[in-house]
Amino acid sequence: MAMPPGGNDNMMSEINVTPLVDVMLVLLTVFIVTAPLLMNAVPVTLPRATTDLSIPQFESARISVTGDGTLYFNDVMLSRSELDERLKKAAGNKDVSVEILADEKVEYGIVAKVMAATQRAGISKFTFVMLPEAGK
């Protein structure tokens, strides 16, 4: 407990909030800088699942499927026929891997068609991007 100078027996009941303000400003700065980096360009609500992160990484292309079934290839909106063309171009690289980001509200049939298009293009390495389950 801090005692005021001069020998007065009254206790000082003030709290120095300067260190608290400094810490909060640093946290706010970190949040402002990192928040834009955490945003996906295509708004997709990813499902949660337990995954193994020890899988080797390859050069990847990203296919996003929004809740209404709209397709994006590397953040560029396109139709299913255009997706086939882009996948064939990407298949020219033997180490290419496709990341599929499907909104949890998308019908399975649309995701299955994306998987089939990926395989038709000759790409056998594809992964589904999910968020980790809370508490795991």
N, CA, C and O atoms as CSV, one atom per row, in Angstrom:
chain,resi,resn,atom,element,x,y,z
A,1,MET,N,N,0.842,-1.176,0.000
A,1,MET,CA,C,0.000,0.000,0.000
A,1,MET,C,C,0.886,1.237,0.000
A,1,MET,O,O,1.900,1.287,0.696
A,2,ALA,N,N,0.505,2.206,-0.764
A,2,ALA,CA,C,1.286,3.439,-0.855
A,2,ALA,C,C,0.841,4.405,0.225
A,2,ALA,O,O,-0.349,4.560,0.497
A,3,MET,N,N,1.817,5.046,0.830
A,3,MET,CA,C,1.538,6.030,1.886
A,3,MET,C,C,1.902,7.407,1.350
A,3,MET,O,O,2.962,7.559,0.741
A,4,PRO,N,N,1.080,8.389,1.550
A,4,PRO,CA,C,1.403,9.734,1.078
A,4,PRO,C,C,2.569,10.306,1.888
A,4,PRO,O,O,2.746,9.966,3.058
A,5,PRO,N,N,3.363,11.182,1.253
A,5,PRO,CA,C,4.484,11.774,1.985
A,5,PRO,C,C,4.004,12.685,3.113
A,5,PRO,O,O,2.897,13.223,3.069
A,6,GLY,N,N,4.836,12.842,4.094
A,6,GLY,CA,C,4.500,13.746,5.189
A,6,GLY,C,C,4.044,13.035,6.431
A,6,GLY,O,O,3.693,13.700,7.406
A,7,GLY,N,N,4.030,11.731,6.453
A,7,GLY,CA,C,3.700,10.991,7.653
A,7,GLY,C,C,2.236,10.943,7.985
A,7,GLY,O,O,1.890,10.517,9.086
A,8,ASN,N,N,1.360,11.351,7.108
A,8,ASN,CA,C,-0.072,11.292,7.369
A,8,ASN,C,C,-0.507,9.820,7.294
A,8,ASN,O,O,-0.090,9.104,6.383
A,9,ASP,N,N,-1.327,9.368,8.228
A,9,ASP,CA,C,-1.714,7.972,8.302
A,9,ASP,C,C,-2.858,7.598,7.354
A,9,ASP,O,O,-3.275,6.440,7.344
A,10,ASN,N,N,-3.370,8.521,6.571
A,10,ASN,CA,C,-4.445,8.206,5.607
A,10,ASN,C,C,-3.855,7.399,4.451
A,10,ASN,O,O,-2.806,7.735,3.902
A,11,MET,N,N,-4.553,6.339,4.105
A,11,MET,CA,C,-4.063,5.500,3.005
A,11,MET,C,C,-4.463,6.117,1.667
A,11,MET,O,O,-5.512,6.748,1.535
A,12,MET,N,N,-3.583,5.912,0.672
A,12,MET,CA,C,-3.847,6.431,-0.667
A,12,MET,C,C,-4.754,5.439,-1.399
A,12,MET,O,O,-4.399,4.267,-1.525
A,13,SER,N,N,-5.901,5.880,-1.877
A,13,SER,CA,C,-6.857,4.967,-2.500
A,13,SER,C,C,-6.938,5.157,-4.009
A,13,SER,O,O,-7.948,4.796,-4.614
A,14,GLU,N,N,-5.908,5.710,-4.629
A,14,GLU,CA,C,-5.896,5.903,-6.070
A,14,GLU,C,C,-5.114,4.776,-6.735
A,14,GLU,O,O,-4.130,4.280,-6.184
A,15,ILE,N,N,-5.561,4.376,-7.926
A,15,ILE,CA,C,-4.875,3.351,-8.699
A,15,ILE,C,C,-4.233,4.028,-9.903
A,15,ILE,O,O,-4.864,4.835,-10.585
A,16,ASN,N,N,-2.971,3.691,-10.155
A,16,ASN,CA,C,-2.262,4.243,-11.299
A,16,ASN,C,C,-2.692,3.454,-12.537
A,16,ASN,O,O,-2.342,2.283,-12.680
A,17,VAL,N,N,-3.442,4.089,-13.422
A,17,VAL,CA,C,-3.974,3.401,-14.598
A,17,VAL,C,C,-3.108,3.570,-15.839
A,17,VAL,O,O,-3.444,3.031,-16.894
A,18,THR,N,N,-2.008,4.299,-15.743
A,18,THR,CA,C,-1.144,4.527,-16.899
A,18,THR,C,C,-0.620,3.215,-17.497
A,18,THR,O,O,-0.678,3.061,-18.717
A,19,PRO,N,N,-0.104,2.250,-16.693
A,19,PRO,CA,C,0.345,0.992,-17.307
A,19,PRO,C,C,-0.797,0.226,-17.982
A,19,PRO,O,O,-0.589,-0.408,-19.016
A,20,LEU,N,N,-1.986,0.280,-17.410
A,20,LEU,CA,C,-3.137,-0.391,-18.002
A,20,LEU,C,C,-3.484,0.229,-19.357
A,20,LEU,O,O,-3.768,-0.494,-20.313
A,21,VAL,N,N,-3.464,1.533,-19.444
A,21,VAL,CA,C,-3.753,2.230,-20.690
A,21,VAL,C,C,-2.692,1.885,-21.739
A,21,VAL,O,O,-3.027,1.672,-22.904
A,22,ASP,N,N,-1.431,1.828,-21.343
A,22,ASP,CA,C,-0.352,1.465,-22.274
A,22,ASP,C,C,-0.564,0.070,-22.844
A,22,ASP,O,O,-0.428,-0.128,-24.051
A,23,VAL,N,N,-0.890,-0.886,-22.009
A,23,VAL,CA,C,-1.116,-2.253,-22.464
A,23,VAL,C,C,-2.320,-2.311,-23.406
A,23,VAL,O,O,-2.269,-2.992,-24.430
A,24,MET,N,N,-3.379,-1.618,-23.075
A,24,MET,CA,C,-4.575,-1.629,-23.921
A,24,MET,C,C,-4.293,-0.992,-25.285
A,24,MET,O,O,-4.808,-1.466,-26.298
A,25,LEU,N,N,-3.491,0.065,-25.330
A,25,LEU,CA,C,-3.145,0.689,-26.604
A,25,LEU,C,C,-2.309,-0.254,-27.472
A,25,LEU,O,O,-2.498,-0.306,-28.687
A,26,VAL,N,N,-1.397,-0.992,-26.863
A,26,VAL,CA,C,-0.600,-1.963,-27.615
A,26,VAL,C,C,-1.510,-3.058,-28.166
A,26,VAL,O,O,-1.389,-3.429,-29.333
A,27,LEU,N,N,-2.423,-3.582,-27.339
A,27,LEU,CA,C,-3.343,-4.621,-27.807
A,27,LEU,C,C,-4.252,-4.106,-28.924
A,27,LEU,O,O,-4.521,-4.825,-29.886
A,28,LEU,N,N,-4.715,-2.886,-28.803
A,28,LEU,CA,C,-5.555,-2.295,-29.841
A,28,LEU,C,C,-4.782,-2.159,-31.149
A,28,LEU,O,O,-5.318,-2.440,-32.221
A,29,THR,N,N,-3.533,-1.731,-31.065
A,29,THR,CA,C,-2.699,-1.600,-32.257
A,29,THR,C,C,-2.485,-2.956,-32.923
A,29,THR,O,O,-2.592,-3.071,-34.145
A,30,VAL,N,N,-2.187,-3.975,-32.136
A,30,VAL,CA,C,-1.992,-5.319,-32.683
A,30,VAL,C,C,-3.276,-5.797,-33.356
A,30,VAL,O,O,-3.220,-6.372,-34.443
A,31,PHE,N,N,-4.420,-5.573,-32.736
A,31,PHE,CA,C,-5.691,-5.993,-33.318
A,31,PHE,C,C,-5.970,-5.269,-34.632
A,31,PHE,O,O,-6.406,-5.894,-35.599
A,32,ILE,N,N,-5.726,-3.967,-34.681
A,32,ILE,CA,C,-5.990,-3.186,-35.891
A,32,ILE,C,C,-5.097,-3.646,-37.034
A,32,ILE,O,O,-5.528,-3.677,-38.187
A,33,VAL,N,N,-3.854,-4.004,-36.721
A,33,VAL,CA,C,-2.927,-4.431,-37.762
A,33,VAL,C,C,-3.258,-5.839,-38.260
A,33,VAL,O,O,-3.179,-6.099,-39.461
A,34,THR,N,N,-3.626,-6.747,-37.359
A,34,THR,CA,C,-3.829,-8.141,-37.762
A,34,THR,C,C,-5.240,-8.450,-38.249
A,34,THR,O,O,-5.415,-9.426,-38.978
A,35,ALA,N,N,-6.239,-7.683,-37.891
A,35,ALA,CA,C,-7.625,-7.985,-38.279
A,35,ALA,C,C,-7.820,-8.063,-39.794
A,35,ALA,O,O,-8.478,-8.997,-40.252
A,36,PRO,N,N,-7.289,-7.141,-40.593
A,36,PRO,CA,C,-7.486,-7.271,-42.041
A,36,PRO,C,C,-6.815,-8.510,-42.622
A,36,PRO,O,O,-7.276,-9.032,-43.638
A,37,LEU,N,N,-5.750,-8.991,-42.011
A,37,LEU,CA,C,-5.058,-10.172,-42.520
A,37,LEU,C,C,-5.859,-11.446,-42.280
A,37,LEU,O,O,-5.656,-12.441,-42.976
A,38,LEU,N,N,-6.756,-11.431,-41.314
A,38,LEU,CA,C,-7.524,-12.617,-40.981
A,38,LEU,C,C,-8.794,-12.762,-41.811
A,38,LEU,O,O,-9.477,-13.784,-41.733
A,39,MET,N,N,-9.103,-11.771,-42.584
A,39,MET,CA,C,-10.342,-11.785,-43.359
A,39,MET,C,C,-10.129,-12.524,-44.670
A,39,MET,O,O,-9.108,-12.333,-45.331
A,40,ASN,N,N,-11.090,-13.372,-45.055
A,40,ASN,CA,C,-11.075,-14.016,-46.373
A,40,ASN,C,C,-11.679,-13.049,-47.370
A,40,ASN,O,O,-12.559,-12.262,-47.023
A,41,ALA,N,N,-11.212,-13.102,-48.602
A,41,ALA,CA,C,-11.748,-12.227,-49.635
A,41,ALA,C,C,-13.171,-12.639,-50.017
A,41,ALA,O,O,-13.982,-11.793,-50.395
A,42,VAL,N,N,-13.472,-13.926,-49.920
A,42,VAL,CA,C,-14.805,-14.432,-50.230
A,42,VAL,C,C,-15.448,-14.842,-48.917
A,42,VAL,O,O,-14.894,-15.679,-48.204
A,43,PRO,N,N,-16.607,-14.275,-48.572
A,43,PRO,CA,C,-17.233,-14.608,-47.292
A,43,PRO,C,C,-17.823,-16.017,-47.295
A,43,PRO,O,O,-18.858,-16.263,-47.914
A,44,VAL,N,N,-17.158,-16.936,-46.598
A,44,VAL,CA,C,-17.581,-18.325,-46.524
A,44,VAL,C,C,-17.575,-18.729,-45.055
A,44,VAL,O,O,-16.588,-18.497,-44.357
A,45,THR,N,N,-18.659,-19.327,-44.578
A,45,THR,CA,C,-18.708,-19.848,-43.222
A,45,THR,C,C,-18.203,-21.283,-43.264
A,45,THR,O,O,-18.887,-22.177,-43.764
A,46,LEU,N,N,-17.002,-21.498,-42.734
A,46,LEU,CA,C,-16.387,-22.814,-42.818
A,46,LEU,C,C,-16.895,-23.725,-41.707
A,46,LEU,O,O,-17.112,-23.272,-40.584
A,47,PRO,N,N,-17.086,-25.007,-42.013
A,47,PRO,CA,C,-17.464,-25.957,-40.959
A,47,PRO,C,C,-16.264,-26.247,-40.065
A,47,PRO,O,O,-15.121,-26.016,-40.460
A,48,ARG,N,N,-16.522,-26.753,-38.865
A,48,ARG,CA,C,-15.445,-27.068,-37.924
A,48,ARG,C,C,-15.202,-28.572,-37.925
A,48,ARG,O,O,-16.140,-29.366,-37.995
A,49,ALA,N,N,-13.917,-28.954,-37.844
A,49,ALA,CA,C,-13.563,-30.367,-37.805
A,49,ALA,C,C,-12.149,-30.513,-37.263
A,49,ALA,O,O,-11.340,-29.588,-37.334
A,50,THR,N,N,-11.869,-31.688,-36.723
A,50,THR,CA,C,-10.534,-31.995,-36.256
A,50,THR,C,C,-9.708,-32.435,-37.461
A,50,THR,O,O,-10.143,-33.287,-38.236
A,51,THR,N,N,-8.513,-31.857,-37.620
A,51,THR,CA,C,-7.683,-32.172,-38.775
A,51,THR,C,C,-6.263,-32.475,-38.350
A,51,THR,O,O,-5.850,-32.143,-37.239
A,52,ASP,N,N,-5.512,-33.113,-39.245
A,52,ASP,CA,C,-4.098,-33.402,-39.041
A,52,ASP,C,C,-3.307,-32.384,-39.849
A,52,ASP,O,O,-3.385,-32.374,-41.078
A,53,LEU,N,N,-2.543,-31.523,-39.170
A,53,LEU,CA,C,-1.811,-30.467,-39.849
A,53,LEU,C,C,-0.426,-30.905,-40.304
A,53,LEU,O,O,0.356,-30.069,-40.758
A,54,SER,N,N,-0.097,-32.193,-40.195
A,54,SER,CA,C,1.232,-32.657,-40.578
A,54,SER,C,C,1.313,-33.049,-42.043
A,54,SER,O,O,2.336,-33.582,-42.472
A,55,ILE,N,N,0.270,-32.802,-42.823
A,55,ILE,CA,C,0.255,-33.149,-44.239
A,55,ILE,C,C,1.165,-32.176,-44.987
A,55,ILE,O,O,1.085,-30.971,-44.751
A,56,PRO,N,N,2.038,-32.669,-45.892
A,56,PRO,CA,C,2.927,-31.768,-46.624
A,56,PRO,C,C,2.137,-30.810,-47.513
A,56,PRO,O,O,1.098,-31.170,-48.066
A,57,GLN,N,N,2.643,-29.597,-47.639
A,57,GLN,CA,C,1.955,-28.572,-48.411
A,57,GLN,C,C,2.513,-28.496,-49.832
A,57,GLN,O,O,3.716,-28.661,-50.034
A,58,PHE,N,N,1.657,-28.250,-50.808
A,58,PHE,CA,C,2.032,-28.124,-52.207
A,58,PHE,C,C,1.606,-26.743,-52.683
A,58,PHE,O,O,0.934,-26.005,-51.962
A,59,GLU,N,N,2.005,-26.400,-53.908
A,59,GLU,CA,C,1.496,-25.174,-54.501
A,59,GLU,C,C,-0.013,-25.345,-54.651
A,59,GLU,O,O,-0.476,-26.382,-55.124
A,60,SER,N,N,-0.775,-24.338,-54.253
A,60,SER,CA,C,-2.217,-24.571,-54.217
A,60,SER,C,C,-3.005,-23.497,-54.956
A,60,SER,O,O,-2.577,-22.352,-55.096
A,61,ALA,N,N,-4.167,-23.918,-55.418
A,61,ALA,CA,C,-5.183,-23.045,-55.971
A,61,ALA,C,C,-6.372,-23.144,-55.017
A,61,ALA,O,O,-6.559,-24.170,-54.364
A,62,ARG,N,N,-7.165,-22.098,-54.935
A,62,ARG,CA,C,-8.268,-22.083,-53.985
A,62,ARG,C,C,-9.591,-21.971,-54.720
A,62,ARG,O,O,-9.790,-21.067,-55.531
A,63,ILE,N,N,-10.503,-22.906,-54.426
A,63,ILE,CA,C,-11.866,-22.854,-54.956
A,63,ILE,C,C,-12.787,-22.578,-53.773
A,63,ILE,O,O,-12.817,-23.346,-52.811
A,64,SER,N,N,-13.534,-21.489,-53.846
A,64,SER,CA,C,-14.482,-21.139,-52.790
A,64,SER,C,C,-15.894,-21.306,-53.326
A,64,SER,O,O,-16.189,-20.933,-54.462
A,65,VAL,N,N,-16.769,-21.875,-52.491
A,65,VAL,CA,C,-18.177,-22.040,-52.849
A,65,VAL,C,C,-18.980,-21.341,-51.763
A,65,VAL,O,O,-18.950,-21.746,-50.601
A,66,THR,N,N,-19.699,-20.290,-52.145
A,66,THR,CA,C,-20.475,-19.531,-51.165
A,66,THR,C,C,-21.785,-20.261,-50.850
A,66,THR,O,O,-22.112,-21.269,-51.477
A,67,GLY,N,N,-22.518,-19.741,-49.880
A,67,GLY,CA,C,-23.759,-20.370,-49.443
A,67,GLY,C,C,-24.796,-20.504,-50.542
A,67,GLY,O,O,-25.616,-21.422,-50.512
A,68,ASP,N,N,-24.772,-19.594,-51.521
A,68,ASP,CA,C,-25.746,-19.669,-52.615
A,68,ASP,C,C,-25.219,-20.456,-53.815
A,68,ASP,O,O,-25.883,-20.507,-54.850
A,69,GLY,N,N,-24.031,-21.075,-53.698
A,69,GLY,CA,C,-23.491,-21.913,-54.761
A,69,GLY,C,C,-22.604,-21.189,-55.759
A,69,GLY,O,O,-22.201,-21.785,-56.758
A,70,THR,N,N,-22.286,-19.920,-55.518
A,70,THR,CA,C,-21.405,-19.177,-56.413
A,70,THR,C,C,-19.982,-19.709,-56.280
A,70,THR,O,O,-19.502,-19.946,-55.172
A,71,LEU,N,N,-19.309,-19.895,-57.420
A,71,LEU,CA,C,-17.956,-20.446,-57.435
A,71,LEU,C,C,-16.923,-19.343,-57.615
A,71,LEU,O,O,-17.127,-18.410,-58.392
A,72,TYR,N,N,-15.818,-19.455,-56.895
A,72,TYR,CA,C,-14.679,-18.552,-57.025
A,72,TYR,C,C,-13.423,-19.398,-57.176
A,72,TYR,O,O,-13.245,-20.383,-56.460
A,73,PHE,N,N,-12.554,-19.017,-58.106
A,73,PHE,CA,C,-11.258,-19.664,-58.268
A,73,PHE,C,C,-10.216,-18.605,-57.961
A,73,PHE,O,O,-10.081,-17.625,-58.694
A,74,ASN,N,N,-9.473,-18.804,-56.866
A,74,ASN,CA,C,-8.499,-17.807,-56.399
A,74,ASN,C,C,-9.144,-16.423,-56.310
A,74,ASN,O,O,-8.592,-15.442,-56.807
A,75,ASP,N,N,-10.307,-16.352,-55.680
A,75,ASP,CA,C,-11.045,-15.123,-55.396
A,75,ASP,C,C,-11.631,-14.433,-56.631
A,75,ASP,O,O,-12.008,-13.263,-56.556
A,76,VAL,N,N,-11.715,-15.136,-57.767
A,76,VAL,CA,C,-12.330,-14.592,-58.981
A,76,VAL,C,C,-13.587,-15.407,-59.266
A,76,VAL,O,O,-13.521,-16.625,-59.431
A,77,MET,N,N,-14.746,-14.720,-59.323
A,77,MET,CA,C,-16.012,-15.413,-59.561
A,77,MET,C,C,-16.067,-15.928,-60.999
A,77,MET,O,O,-15.692,-15.227,-61.939
A,78,LEU,N,N,-16.548,-17.180,-61.152
A,78,LEU,CA,C,-16.676,-17.766,-62.477
A,78,LEU,C,C,-17.746,-18.834,-62.494
A,78,LEU,O,O,-18.259,-19.246,-61.454
A,79,SER,N,N,-18.078,-19.285,-63.728
A,79,SER,CA,C,-19.100,-20.321,-63.896
A,79,SER,C,C,-18.454,-21.704,-63.819
A,79,SER,O,O,-17.231,-21.815,-63.727
A,80,ARG,N,N,-19.266,-22.747,-63.855
A,80,ARG,CA,C,-18.722,-24.113,-63.783
A,80,ARG,C,C,-17.850,-24.441,-64.995
A,80,ARG,O,O,-16.819,-25.099,-64.856
A,81,SER,N,N,-18.260,-23.982,-66.189
A,81,SER,CA,C,-17.443,-24.264,-67.381
A,81,SER,C,C,-16.106,-23.530,-67.307
A,81,SER,O,O,-15.076,-24.075,-67.703
A,82,GLU,N,N,-16.120,-22.292,-66.802
A,82,GLU,CA,C,-14.866,-21.554,-66.626
A,82,GLU,C,C,-13.997,-22.218,-65.562
A,82,GLU,O,O,-12.769,-22.188,-65.654
A,83,LEU,N,N,-14.627,-22.813,-64.559
A,83,LEU,CA,C,-13.866,-23.526,-63.530
A,83,LEU,C,C,-13.115,-24.697,-64.140
A,83,LEU,O,O,-11.954,-24.929,-63.804
A,84,ASP,N,N,-13.767,-25.445,-65.040
A,84,ASP,CA,C,-13.103,-26.563,-65.712
A,84,ASP,C,C,-11.857,-26.089,-66.463
A,84,ASP,O,O,-10.808,-26.731,-66.406
A,85,GLU,N,N,-11.983,-24.955,-67.170
A,85,GLU,CA,C,-10.844,-24.420,-67.922
A,85,GLU,C,C,-9.703,-24.023,-66.979
A,85,GLU,O,O,-8.542,-24.338,-67.242
A,86,ARG,N,N,-10.029,-23.343,-65.899
A,86,ARG,CA,C,-8.994,-22.912,-64.950
A,86,ARG,C,C,-8.306,-24.109,-64.304
A,86,ARG,O,O,-7.093,-24.095,-64.092
A,87,LEU,N,N,-9.082,-25.141,-63.993
A,87,LEU,CA,C,-8.492,-26.328,-63.373
A,87,LEU,C,C,-7.561,-27.052,-64.346
A,87,LEU,O,O,-6.529,-27.580,-63.931
A,88,LYS,N,N,-7.911,-27.085,-65.626
A,88,LYS,CA,C,-7.045,-27.727,-66.616
A,88,LYS,C,C,-5.724,-26.970,-66.745
A,88,LYS,O,O,-4.665,-27.581,-66.894
A,89,LYS,N,N,-5.792,-25.632,-66.686
A,89,LYS,CA,C,-4.562,-24.834,-66.731
A,89,LYS,C,C,-3.715,-25.096,-65.489
A,89,LYS,O,O,-2.494,-25.225,-65.582
A,90,ALA,N,N,-4.361,-25.174,-64.334
A,90,ALA,CA,C,-3.636,-25.406,-63.078
A,90,ALA,C,C,-3.035,-26.802,-63.036
A,90,ALA,O,O,-2.010,-27.016,-62.389
A,91,ALA,N,N,-3.663,-27.754,-63.717
A,91,ALA,CA,C,-3.179,-29.136,-63.714
A,91,ALA,C,C,-1.866,-29.280,-64.464
A,91,ALA,O,O,-1.211,-30.317,-64.357
A,92,GLY,N,N,-1.463,-28.263,-65.222
A,92,GLY,CA,C,-0.181,-28.299,-65.910
A,92,GLY,C,C,0.987,-28.398,-64.941
A,92,GLY,O,O,2.037,-28.942,-65.284
A,93,ASN,N,N,0.809,-27.879,-63.738
A,93,ASN,CA,C,1.829,-27.999,-62.698
A,93,ASN,C,C,1.568,-29.302,-61.939
A,93,ASN,O,O,0.494,-29.484,-61.366
A,94,LYS,N,N,2.537,-30.195,-61.937
A,94,LYS,CA,C,2.344,-31.523,-61.336
A,94,LYS,C,C,2.182,-31.476,-59.813
A,94,LYS,O,O,1.577,-32.379,-59.234
A,95,ASP,N,N,2.716,-30.433,-59.154
A,95,ASP,CA,C,2.648,-30.352,-57.691
A,95,ASP,C,C,1.504,-29.481,-57.200
A,95,ASP,O,O,1.504,-29.060,-56.043
A,96,VAL,N,N,0.535,-29.206,-58.052
A,96,VAL,CA,C,-0.560,-28.333,-57.639
A,96,VAL,C,C,-1.520,-29.093,-56.715
A,96,VAL,O,O,-1.786,-30.282,-56.890
A,97,SER,N,N,-2.014,-28.366,-55.746
A,97,SER,CA,C,-3.025,-28.874,-54.828
A,97,SER,C,C,-4.167,-27.870,-54.804
A,97,SER,O,O,-3.935,-26.664,-54.882
A,98,VAL,N,N,-5.378,-28.350,-54.700
A,98,VAL,CA,C,-6.545,-27.464,-54.684
A,98,VAL,C,C,-7.133,-27.448,-53.287
A,98,VAL,O,O,-7.387,-28.498,-52.696
A,99,GLU,N,N,-7.349,-26.249,-52.763
A,99,GLU,CA,C,-8.026,-26.072,-51.476
A,99,GLU,C,C,-9.479,-25.733,-51.773
A,99,GLU,O,O,-9.765,-24.785,-52.504
A,100,ILE,N,N,-10.393,-26.506,-51.208
A,100,ILE,CA,C,-11.821,-26.263,-51.415
A,100,ILE,C,C,-12.393,-25.669,-50.138
A,100,ILE,O,O,-12.381,-26.307,-49.085
A,101,LEU,N,N,-12.894,-24.443,-50.238
A,101,LEU,CA,C,-13.532,-23.757,-49.122
A,101,LEU,C,C,-15.025,-23.690,-49.424
A,101,LEU,O,O,-15.466,-22.848,-50.208
A,102,ALA,N,N,-15.791,-24.560,-48.815
A,102,ALA,CA,C,-17.228,-24.617,-49.078
A,102,ALA,C,C,-17.979,-24.137,-47.845
A,102,ALA,O,O,-17.722,-24.589,-46.729
A,103,ASP,N,N,-18.895,-23.230,-48.058
A,103,ASP,CA,C,-19.745,-22.761,-46.971
A,103,ASP,C,C,-20.505,-23.947,-46.398
A,103,ASP,O,O,-20.892,-24.851,-47.139
A,104,GLU,N,N,-20.722,-23.954,-45.097
A,104,GLU,CA,C,-21.392,-25.098,-44.477
A,104,GLU,C,C,-22.843,-25.238,-44.916
A,104,GLU,O,O,-23.452,-26.280,-44.672
A,105,LYS,N,N,-23.414,-24.223,-45.554
A,105,LYS,CA,C,-24.804,-24.286,-46.019
A,105,LYS,C,C,-24.931,-24.782,-47.458
A,105,LYS,O,O,-26.044,-24.940,-47.960
A,106,VAL,N,N,-23.809,-25.027,-48.122
A,106,VAL,CA,C,-23.834,-25.464,-49.524
A,106,VAL,C,C,-24.308,-26.907,-49.604
A,106,VAL,O,O,-23.956,-27.737,-48.766
A,107,GLU,N,N,-25.109,-27.195,-50.620
A,107,GLU,CA,C,-25.583,-28.562,-50.841
A,107,GLU,C,C,-24.401,-29.447,-51.214
A,107,GLU,O,O,-23.460,-29.003,-51.871
A,108,TYR,N,N,-24.463,-30.691,-50.791
A,108,TYR,CA,C,-23.390,-31.633,-51.059
A,108,TYR,C,C,-23.156,-31.825,-52.559
A,108,TYR,O,O,-22.019,-32.012,-52.993
A,109,GLY,N,N,-24.216,-31.779,-53.338
A,109,GLY,CA,C,-24.103,-31.993,-54.778
A,109,GLY,C,C,-23.184,-30.980,-55.448
A,109,GLY,O,O,-22.438,-31.329,-56.363
A,110,ILE,N,N,-23.233,-29.735,-55.002
A,110,ILE,CA,C,-22.374,-28.702,-55.590
A,110,ILE,C,C,-20.913,-28.992,-55.253
A,110,ILE,O,O,-20.042,-28.878,-56.116
A,111,VAL,N,N,-20.644,-29.363,-54.014
A,111,VAL,CA,C,-19.277,-29.697,-53.605
A,111,VAL,C,C,-18.795,-30.937,-54.358
A,111,VAL,O,O,-17.632,-30.998,-54.758
A,112,ALA,N,N,-19.662,-31.915,-54.555
A,112,ALA,CA,C,-19.297,-33.121,-55.287
A,112,ALA,C,C,-18.945,-32.789,-56.739
A,112,ALA,O,O,-18.026,-33.383,-57.303
A,113,LYS,N,N,-19.666,-31.850,-57.345
A,113,LYS,CA,C,-19.361,-31.447,-58.720
A,113,LYS,C,C,-18.012,-30.741,-58.803
A,113,LYS,O,O,-17.278,-30.914,-59.776
A,114,VAL,N,N,-17.685,-29.951,-57.793
A,114,VAL,CA,C,-16.372,-29.289,-57.746
A,114,VAL,C,C,-15.267,-30.344,-57.621
A,114,VAL,O,O,-14.240,-30.258,-58.294
A,115,MET,N,N,-15.486,-31.336,-56.756
A,115,MET,CA,C,-14.504,-32.418,-56.606
A,115,MET,C,C,-14.336,-33.177,-57.924
A,115,MET,O,O,-13.213,-33.491,-58.318
A,116,ALA,N,N,-15.439,-33.471,-58.602
A,116,ALA,CA,C,-15.377,-34.198,-59.867
A,116,ALA,C,C,-14.644,-33.382,-60.930
A,116,ALA,O,O,-13.862,-33.936,-61.703
A,117,ALA,N,N,-14.887,-32.084,-60.976
A,117,ALA,CA,C,-14.198,-31.218,-61.940
A,117,ALA,C,C,-12.697,-31.206,-61.658
A,117,ALA,O,O,-11.885,-31.193,-62.583
A,118,THR,N,N,-12.339,-31.210,-60.392
A,118,THR,CA,C,-10.925,-31.237,-60.003
A,118,THR,C,C,-10.278,-32.534,-60.481
A,118,THR,O,O,-9.175,-32.519,-61.028
A,119,GLN,N,N,-10.957,-33.639,-60.278
A,119,GLN,CA,C,-10.409,-34.927,-60.707
A,119,GLN,C,C,-10.377,-35.054,-62.228
A,119,GLN,O,O,-9.434,-35.620,-62.780
A,120,ARG,N,N,-11.397,-34.533,-62.912
A,120,ARG,CA,C,-11.405,-34.562,-64.383
A,120,ARG,C,C,-10.225,-33.791,-64.962
A,120,ARG,O,O,-9.689,-34.155,-66.009
A,121,ALA,N,N,-9.827,-32.732,-64.278
A,121,ALA,CA,C,-8.704,-31.919,-64.747
A,121,ALA,C,C,-7.367,-32.620,-64.518
A,121,ALA,O,O,-6.334,-32.169,-65.012
A,122,GLY,N,N,-7.386,-33.717,-63.773
A,122,GLY,CA,C,-6.155,-34.454,-63.511
A,122,GLY,C,C,-5.466,-34.063,-62.223
A,122,GLY,O,O,-4.297,-34.391,-62.021
A,123,ILE,N,N,-6.169,-33.372,-61.356
A,123,ILE,CA,C,-5.608,-32.964,-60.067
A,123,ILE,C,C,-6.118,-33.940,-59.011
A,123,ILE,O,O,-7.318,-34.029,-58.753
A,124,SER,N,N,-5.187,-34.663,-58.412
A,124,SER,CA,C,-5.602,-35.657,-57.425
A,124,SER,C,C,-5.390,-35.176,-55.994
A,124,SER,O,O,-5.863,-35.813,-55.053
A,125,LYS,N,N,-4.688,-34.065,-55.821
A,125,LYS,CA,C,-4.422,-33.547,-54.480
A,125,LYS,C,C,-5.365,-32.383,-54.203
A,125,LYS,O,O,-5.177,-31.287,-54.731
A,126,PHE,N,N,-6.364,-32.617,-53.386
A,126,PHE,CA,C,-7.221,-31.516,-52.966
A,126,PHE,C,C,-7.592,-31.706,-51.510
A,126,PHE,O,O,-7.703,-32.827,-51.015
A,127,THR,N,N,-7.781,-30.592,-50.844
A,127,THR,CA,C,-8.105,-30.604,-49.416
A,127,THR,C,C,-9.321,-29.725,-49.172
A,127,THR,O,O,-9.610,-28.807,-49.939
A,128,PHE,N,N,-10.021,-30.025,-48.094
A,128,PHE,CA,C,-11.135,-29.195,-47.646
A,128,PHE,C,C,-10.640,-28.342,-46.493
A,128,PHE,O,O,-10.066,-28.861,-45.535
A,129,VAL,N,N,-10.857,-27.043,-46.578
A,129,VAL,CA,C,-10.433,-26.125,-45.520
A,129,VAL,C,C,-11.558,-26.001,-44.517
A,129,VAL,O,O,-12.696,-25.694,-44.872
A,130,MET,N,N,-11.224,-26.246,-43.243
A,130,MET,CA,C,-12.197,-26.169,-42.161
A,130,MET,C,C,-11.561,-25.429,-40.994
A,130,MET,O,O,-10.337,-25.324,-40.908
A,131,LEU,N,N,-12.387,-24.921,-40.108
A,131,LEU,CA,C,-11.907,-24.324,-38.875
A,131,LEU,C,C,-11.767,-25.409,-37.824
A,131,LEU,O,O,-12.569,-26.343,-37.800
A,132,PRO,N,N,-10.771,-25.312,-36.953
A,132,PRO,CA,C,-10.649,-26.320,-35.888
A,132,PRO,C,C,-11.800,-26.191,-34.912
A,132,PRO,O,O,-12.332,-25.102,-34.696
A,133,GLU,N,N,-12.180,-27.319,-34.325
A,133,GLU,CA,C,-13.259,-27.304,-33.332
A,133,GLU,C,C,-12.776,-26.554,-32.100
A,133,GLU,O,O,-11.597,-26.606,-31.753
A,134,ALA,N,N,-13.682,-25.868,-31.453
A,134,ALA,CA,C,-13.344,-25.154,-30.239
A,134,ALA,C,C,-12.973,-26.133,-29.137
A,134,ALA,O,O,-13.658,-27.136,-28.939
A,135,GLY,N,N,-11.907,-25.850,-28.428
A,135,GLY,CA,C,-11.505,-26.696,-27.319
A,135,GLY,C,C,-10.632,-27.860,-27.706
A,135,GLY,O,O,-10.321,-28.689,-26.851
A,136,LYS,N,N,-10.220,-27.966,-28.958
A,136,LYS,CA,C,-9.371,-29.090,-29.391
A,136,LYS,C,C,-7.949,-28.618,-29.555
A,136,LYS,O,O,-7.075,-29.406,-29.914
